[in-house]
Amino acid sequence: MKHTIEVNGIKIYAFHGCLPEEGKIGGHYLVDVMLNTDFSLAAATDDLQKTIDYVVVNKIVREEMAIRSKLIEHVGQRIINRLKSQLTTIDRVKLKVTKICPPINGDVQNVAIIIEE
């Protein structure tokens, strides 16, 4: 059976970017996580231990986003790697990291990367 857990719109202020100013000033980010797993036992037993705890997902995202990277591609892959290593019941994971108002010499609402594994 295929089940999906989503933790969407994790709002974070972080310091990623290639420009030195981005490391000092920082910016706003949104992170969306989609996890495919089997939570049949949790659905049947009402037991948190039989599923993926959203608190753990949020904690992993926040901890990895707190580590400065030049590229959101890099921080995104670190998040994926941690999720897969700590949450062993994941079958597939999809991650979206959105950088709000990036400094790219234009009026751009956001840029984003998506990783699926």
N, C-alpha and C positions, 0 to 999 in steps of 0.2 A: 504494500500500500504506500502511496506517495502522499506525504504531508509537507506543508510549507509553513515556516515561521518567518515572519518579517519584523524587523525592528527598523523603522523608517524615521527619517528626519531628525537624526541625532545632531543637535546643534552644538558646534564646537568653535571656539576661537583658537586659532593655531598660527604657527609662524613658518609655514612652508613657502618655498619659492626660490628662484634663482637669483633674484635681486637682493642685495644686502639689506635694503630698506624693509623687505618683507620679513626678514629675520628679526628686525627691531620693532616694526609696527604691527605685524600680524594681519590676520584677516578672518572673515567668517567662512565657515564650511558647513555643509550638510553631508551626513553619511547615511546611506540606506543599506541594510543587510537583509538578504534573503537566503534562508537555509532550508534545504530539502533534507528531511529526516523521516523517521517512522515514530510517531508519537501515539501509536495505538494503545500501548500500555498506560500512558498518562491519561488518555481520554477515558479508558475503562476504569482506572483506579483513582483518578483525581490526585495523583502523586507527582509533585514537582521533580522528584529524583528520576522520573521516567521520561523526562523531556529536556529540552534545552532551556536554561534559565535566562530570561531576557536581561536580567541584571548582569550576568556574566558577559553577555554579548556587548552590552553598553560599556562595561568596564574595560574590556579588551580594546574596543574602538578608541575610547578616551585615552588609554595609556599609550597606544601606538601613535595617535594623533599628537600627543604631547612631545614626541621625539621629532625634532626638526629634520625635514628632508627638503632637498631642492625641488623634487618632483612629486606630485600627488600620485603618480604611477608607483613610485617607490614605497610611499607610506601605505598605499592601497595593497600592495603585495605583502607587506609586513602584517597588515591586519588579517589578510586571508591566511597567511601561514600560521599565525597565532590561533585563529578560529579553528583551523583544521587540526592543530596539534592538541588543543585543550578540549575541544568538543568532538569527541571521537565518534559520535553517532551521526555526524553530518555525512550525507551522501553527495550533495552538491552545495556549492555556495556561490552567490552572486553578490557583488559589492559595488556600490556606486559612491564615489567621492566627488562632491561638487564644491568648487571654489567660487564663492560669491564675489562679484565685481573684481575680476582679476585685472592687474595692471598691464594691459596689453595694447595700449595706445589706441583705444577705441571704446565706444559705448557698448559694452558687452555685459549682459546680466550675469552670466556664469559660464564656467567651463567645467567639464566633468570627465571622469574616467570610469569605465565599467570593466570589472574583471569577473569572469565566470570560470569556475573550476569544479 
